[in-house]
Amino acid sequence: MTYAIRPVESELELVEAFDVMGAQFPKPLTHEDRHFTDLARRFPQDRSMMLVVEDEGRLVGGALAFRGGEADPGCDVTLRIIALVPEHRRRGLGRRLVERIEQEATRLGVRGIGLGADEAVGFYRRLGYRGKGGMYKALPLSSHDDPGSRRRALEELRERRRARLQGH
């Protein structure tokens, strides 16, 4: 299987992606859910953090995040939803999605990422998220206004990813 991870291309695809991901939860969600509203409103400016996974052209999951700390008021990005259809799980795609969002958030100069993790807490803990109920991960920035600091932080995230990939 060849997977492609890329930003959502249009508002119509955002609806489709949310519905595919939302269908994976015990209590399914659709784009008519209130959680979709924030994503749709922020789509034009935060599209780079709204990612889908394709397998041979078929949408099989993704991760949707946006700037704004609604999961945790002290953070700059909220990871609203991440999910994959069952036959595409356990292949490292969830980790790759989160890493891509972290890299983009770092590039944008944000302080951290928050999420309201009710499920898959172990997954998020392995990726460095902390907290109970709402989880949070500070991104490695020493100065949010210094472009050199952002470059170094982004390189640090990339180096961690390379080290994990070499370890597997």
C-alpha positions, 0 to 999 in steps of 0.5 A, a space after each residue: 500500500 502506498 499512502 499519501 498524506 496531504 492537506 485537505 484540498 477544498 471545503 467539500 473534501 473537508 466535509 468528506 474527511 470529517 465524515 470518514 474520520 467521525 465514522 470511526 468513533 464509538 458514537 459516530 460524528 458527521 460534519 453536522 456536529 458542532 465540532 466541525 464548525 470550528 474547522 470549517 471556519 478556520 479552513 482558509 487560514 489553517 488548511 496546512 494543518 488539516 491533513 488527509 491520508 489516501 490509499 490509491 486515491 481513496 480517503 482512509 483517514 486524517 487529522 484535522 487541527 487549527 489555530 486556537 486553543 479551545 482544547 486547552 486555553 494555554 495552547 495555540 493549536 487544537 487537534 480536533 480529530 484524528 482517525 483512520 479506517 480500521 484496515 489502515 491502522 497500526 502502520 504508523 500513519 497516526 504518528 506520521 499525521 501528528 508529527 506533520 501537524 507538529 512540524 507545521 505548528 512549529 513552522 507557524 511559531 506556535 507554543 503547543 498543541 492541545 487535544 481533548 483525548 478521551 480515547 487512545 491516551 497511550 498513543 498520545 503519551 507515547 508522542 509526548 502529550 501530557 495531562 488528564 482529560 485534555 492533553 497538551 504538548 509544548 513545542 520546542 521553541 525558545 523564542 516565538 519571534 526568532 525565525 532562527 529559533 523556529 528553524 532549529 525547533 523544526 529541525 529538532 522535530 525532524 531529527 526526532 522523527 528520523 531517530 524513531 524511524 531508524 529505531 524501527 
